[in-house]
Amino acid sequence: MDISHIKEVVTREGYPIMQEAYDEQPKLYPEYCEVHQGTDAILLGDKGSVLTGLGDLQRRENGADIEYDELRTALTWYMATQHFARAIKFTETDLKAANATGRVANLITTAMGSWGENAALQKDDWAADFFQQGTLTAGNSVYFDGSFTGQTDPNPTVGYDALPFFDTAHTQKIGGNTFANHVVSSTLTHANLTAAGQVMTATNSFDDRNRRVRIRPDLLMVPTGLEDEARVILESTKLSGSAQNDANTNQNKYRLLVNPFLDDAASASSWWLGQARKGVRFYDWGEPVARVWFEESTRSVHVSVETHWGMVLTNWRYWSCRNKAAS
């Protein structure tokens, strides 16, 4: 068996198994992140501007000049593309063994199937950790440092506004007002969910120019331990525990996403309310890509897979987190 045979195994048998294993995994991050197709142009990273928006249309008297406006950059977000890879190798001695053809082929297909499955799971794990680490005052450089070649993220542990994703002091670039999308102590109850929705749709729905914008939270995301409480709040016809048999105003108001990847001990009783696929961008290159090469120095054939993804906060207003500590 030689490198040409291994390439054939990878192409004919390994790829279909890896693709199937990747596709079979239900993926949660597209349920709440704004997913963009990864391209070669951003293999290092990407950046973008958070604009202040334009002002209201101005009344114009007949014959009067039109008042001009301009788009102004409020802040800039940075996204570093993450690269993940793994490999196995076979020495010439391995390939010359009597049973090499079947044994090596089995090792390759097993490894590629595992890599396909793990790649899907790791993306969900990364996305969930992005939300879990987003409450920390100290921040987390693993998930929030968007620096890449030629570009330095000025806020390498937190969001684009120099504050954690979830914070109590998000400040407008021009308006100067302060907003909060994080409450440390707020258990998941009907009243607290109602309050969170009101804050998002009314209190926080202003852009950096202090102009009203529309925020429409539609997704309640919880760890598995809060599934029962969440279903009672969202699915009961009547308000649970009400002596007056009041109607449940939160019934079917939000879609429920039970996310088992929210598995940090500090998140056991935390919950997130947001507008799905807004405010957080996930760049996705899909399933891993395989490569086979010969290394002369060790006289061995290597089989590797590599994939990429990136995640960045683009607008904190679309999400809120409650009942989670800031440290």
N, C-alpha and C positions, 0 to 999 in steps of 0.2 A: 504494500500500500504506500502511495506517495502523495505529494501535495495535490496533484490533479484529482486523485480519487477523493480526497477530503473536500476539495472545492465542490465536487459533484454531489457529495453527501449533503453538504451545507445547502446547496442550491435546490436539490431535488427533494430532500427529506426534512432538513432542519428548518428552512424558511417557512414551509406550510405549517409545521407544528408550532413554531414560535408565533406566527400570525394568528393561528387559531387560539392559542393560549392567551395571547394579548386581547383578542376580540371577545373572548368568553368572559372576561372579567367585567362586571358592571362598574362603570366609572361614575363617580359622584361629582367630581369637580366641574364637569360641564353643566351640572344642575344649578350651580350658584356662581361660577366664574364666567367672565366674558372670554371665550376661547378664540384665539387667533392662530392661524396656521403658521408654524415656524418656517422660515426660509433661510437660504444661505446668506442673504444680505444682513441678517441679524444673528448670525451664529456667535458673535461676540456679545452682543447686547443691543439694546434699543433705548431711546429716550423720547420724551414727549412733553408738551406744554399743557399746563392746566390754565385755560384762558379765563379771563374775568367775565367774559360774555359781553353782549352788547346791551346798551340801555334801551328803555322803552321808546316806541315811536313817538315823535314829537309832533304836536299839533302845528299845522302850517297854514297861515293866512293866505288867501288867494294872491298869487303873484310874489309871495315872499320866498327867499332862498330856503332850500332844504338844509336842515342842521345835520352836519356830518358827525359820524361816530367812528370809533376804531376798536379793533380787537387788541387787547393788551394781555401780555403774558403775566400770569400771577405767580406761578411756580413751575418747576420742572421735575418730572419723575424720571428715575433711571432704573433700567431693568438689565441685570446681568444674566446672560444665558447660562444655565447650569448644564454641565456635561457629565454623563454617567456611563461607565463602561465596565466590562468584565471579560476575562479571557481564560481559556484553558490551552495547554500545549501538550504536544506529543513528540517525544524524541525519536530519532531514527530507529533506535532499538525497539521502542513501542510499536512502530509501524512495520517492523520486520518480523514480529512475533507471529507464530503460526495462526493464532486466532484473531489477528489484528483487524481484519476487515469487518467482522461482525461486532467485535468489542468496541472499536473506535467509533464506528457508526452509531452504536447505541449510546455511547457517552456523549457524542455531539448532539444527537437529537434530544436526549434527556436534558442536557445543559441548555439548549436553545429553548425548549419548552418552558423550563423554569425561568429563564431570563425574560421571556415574553410575559409570563404571568407576573413576575416581580416588577417589571417596568410599569405595568398598569397600577399595581398596588402602591408603588412608591410615589406615583403622581398624586394619588388621593391622600397619601400620608403627608406629602409636602404641602398640599393645599390646605389641609386641616391644620397643620402646624403653623402655617402662615397666619391663620385666624387666631389660634391659641396664643402664639407669641406676640400677637399684635396688641395685647393689653399691657405689656410690660413697660414700665417707665424707663427701665434701663435699656430696653430694646433688645434686638437680637440681630447680629450682623450676618448670621447664616442665611436668614430669610429676607432681610431688608437692605443689605448692602448691594446696591445696583451698579457699583463700579465695574467698568470693563476697559479694555485696552483703549487708551486715548480719552477716556471719560472717567472722571472721579465723582462719585456720589457725595455731595456735601453733607448728607445725613445718612451715614452708612449703617445705622442701627435702627432707624425708625422710618416714618413715612416722609413723603415729599415736602410736608410743611414743618419738618423738624420736630414732629411730635409722633408718639405711637399711633398706629392705625386707629386704636380706640383710646380716646383721651377725653378729658373734661375741659380742655382749653384750646380747641381749634379756633384760630383767629382769622378773620377775613383779611385778605391782602390789602384791600382798599377800604372796605366798610369799617373795619376795626372792631366789630362785634365778636364775641366769644361764644362758642357752641360746644356741647358735650354729646358724645355718642358712646359713653361708657358709664355704667353705674356698678360700683363694686358690690353692693348688697341689694339684690332685688330678685328674690326667688320667682320661679315661673308660676304665676297665678293669673287668673283672668284680669284682675285689676292692673297688675304690673305690665301685662302684655298690652292692654288697652293704652296705658300711659306711654309705653315705648312707641307704639304706633303713632300716637298724637305728637310726640316729640319729633319724630322723623318727618311726618307730613306737614306739620305746622311750624314748630320752633326752629328746626334745622334746615328748612327748605329755602335757604337764601344762598346765592352764589358769592364769590369774593368781591363782587361789586355791590353787595347788599340788595340785589334784585331777586324777587321771588322766582323760585324754580319749582318744578313739580317732582316730588319724591313719592313713589308709590310702593311701599314695602309689600311684598307678596309671598315671602318665604320665611318660615320659622325653622331654624336649624338647631338641633339638639343632639347631645350624645345619647347613646342607647339607654342609659339609666333614667332619662327623662321622657322616654317615649310615652309611657302610660299617662303621665300628667299632661303632656302636650295633647294627646288624643282626646282626653276628657275636655280640655279647654276648647279645642277646635271642632270637635265632632258632636258634642252634646247639644240637643235642641234647647234644653232649659239650662239656666245658670246653676251650676253645681253648688249645692250648699245654701241656696237661697230659699228662705222661708216663704217668700212671696211667689215662688215659682216663676221668677222673671225669665224673659227670653235671653238666650245666650247670644250676645251681639258679636262675639268672636267666632261663631259657628261658620266654618268654611271660609273665613276671612283670609287666612293664609294657608299656603301649601306647606305641608310638613315634610322636612327632610331629616330623617334619623341618620346621623353620620357616625359610624363606628370608629372612624379614624380620629374623632375628637376624644382621644383616650388619655390625655394628660390628667393626672390625678387632680390638678388644680381646676380642671374643666368639668368635673363630674356633675356639678349642679349648675353649670353655666348655660346660657342660651344666646343665640344670635338671631336678630331680626333684620331682614334686608330686602333689597330689590334684586331679584335674581339676575345674574349676568350684567350687572352694572357695578362700576366702581373698582372692581378687581379684575385685572387682565391676566390670563394664562396663555402663554405661547406654547404651542404643542407641536412637536415634530413627529408624533405618532409612534409606531412600534420601533424597536431597535433595528439597526442596520448591522449586518455581519460582514466580517472581513477575514480573509485567510492569507497568511504570509509565512515565508520561510526565514528563519533566523540562522545565519551562517555560523555565528560565534558559538551557538549552543547546539547546532545541527538539529533544530527542532521546528516543527510546524505549529503555528499558533492560530487559534480560532477565537476571534473576539466579537463582541457586539457593543454598540454604543448608541445612546439616544440623548436627546436634549429636551429641556423644557425651561421655561422662565415664568416668573410670577411677579406682579407689581401692583401696588396700590395707585389708582389714578383719580379716585374721588372718595373721600371718607364718608360723605353725606349719605351714601346709599346703604350703609350698614351701621348697626349698633350692637354692642355686647353688654350683657347684664349678668350680674352675680358672679363676677370673676375678679380676683385680686389684681392689683397693678404691680405686684412684685412676686 
